[in-house]
Amino acid sequence: MTRRYCLALDLQDDPKLIAEYKRYHEKIWPEITKSIKDSGIEDLEIYQLGTRLFMVMEVSEQFSFAAKTKADQENPKVQEWENLMWKFQKPLPTAKRGEKWLLMERIFKLEK
């Protein structure tokens, strides 16, 4: 059974930085794609409105945020990517120290 998670993050309020961030995401590094897929993420999309980012992840049963975090911390290429992306990103106002993407709560679902 596939599960869906939605997360949010903000970008720096700078049109040049936002444009550069979008360029990086036109062709992410192959090591990043591999780390995403290896963690059990089956599909991932990021949407933007102004400085707000919204991520939708479809994950397999094997996916775990804890395991993904641990694997990312142990992967130098992922750390390089994350450090580079932090140039463009900024935490949401409700984020705790060190938090980036925050998990959103679903409050409505259209029933069949």
Beta strands, then each sheet from edge to edge (+ up, - down):
strand 1: 3-11
strand 2: 41-49
strand 3: 52-59
strand 4: 89-90
strand 5: 102-103
sheet 1: 2+ 3- 1+ 4-
sheet 2: 2+ 3- 1+ 5-
end
